[in-house]
Amino acid sequence: MSGATFKVETFTLGPLQTNAYLLTVQDGEEERGFVIDPGMNPRRLLERIQGLKLEAIVLTHAHFDHMGGVDEVRKAAGCPVYIHDLEADWLTDPRKNGSMRWQDVTPPLSTDAAEYALDEGQQLELIGHTFRVMHTPGHSPGSVSLLCGGHLFSGDVLFRQSVGRTDLPGGKERDLYDSIRNKLYVLDPETTVYPGHGGRTTIGFEKANNPYTA
């Protein structure tokens, strides 16, 4: 199993066009997978995971547009949720996850608590692969990125020619740039970056072309 490559499917969900990622492998006759950041209005994602063995939901952070579909997906699949401890209580608190602030976009959102915590350097064994957890704060205090081989899921830390905003509660500009320069930009330049919004990019392209990190 460990040699099988995984497939990455993108579902752009909700009013803020948030990227949810479904990573899958074919294990004999069984398809296995896990979801990163199931955002709001996850109908298309729910349809796709029918008949699939979903092993986990992993949250890069707990802003409402990234966790809005958590309970629907968890209920449909019966799988656990992972989030960094610094944002564990954001799932249950609409004030912290931002949904109280953006009531023109969403009603107040809360979910049941996560089953598992994420931490720097943790190795997640999912769908026959090892995903390394990188704590990359700045956009939010508990933001994480997930790395597996040449694939990096960066949440709202690094975008194509942009970076995550730091003006929301818990955001810190200095932490964001430290995370990008000292943890992400030291990765192989060919590493594909799958951001929380917008299109894919690579570490090498961002180092050369991102105007915010020059």
WOURCOR-V238959 format. One record per backbone hydrogen bond with DSSP energy under -0.5 kcal/mol. CO is the residue of the C=O (numbers start at 1). NH is the residue of the N-H. Records with the same first field share a line. If there is no record, write none. Layout:
CO=NH, NH
This chain:
1=4
7=9, 24
9=22
11=13, 20
13=18
14=17
18=13, 20
20=11
21=23, 36
22=9
23=34
24=7
25=27, 32
26=28
27=30
30=27, 32
31=53
32=25
33=55
34=23
35=37, 58
36=21
37=39
38=69
42=46
43=47
44=48
45=49
47=50
49=52
52=54
53=33, 55
55=80
56=35
57=82
58=37, 60
60=144
63=66, 67
64=68
65=40
67=70
69=73
70=74
71=75
72=76
73=77
74=78, 79
80=57
81=115, 116
82=59
83=118
84=87
85=88
87=90, 91
88=91
90=93
91=111
92=94
93=96, 97
94=98, 100
97=64
98=101, 102
100=103
102=105, 106
116=83
118=85
119=122
122=124, 133
123=125
124=126, 131
126=129
129=126, 131
130=132
131=124
132=147
133=121, 135
134=136, 145
138=172
140=138, 143
143=136
145=134
146=153
147=132
148=151
150=192
151=148
152=154, 194
153=146
154=157
155=196
157=164
159=161, 162
162=159
168=171
172=176
173=177
174=178
175=179
176=180
177=181
178=182
179=183, 184
180=185
184=187
188=191
189=204
191=203
192=152, 194
193=195, 201
194=154, 155
196=19
201=193
202=206
203=207
204=208
205=209
206=210
209=211
210=213
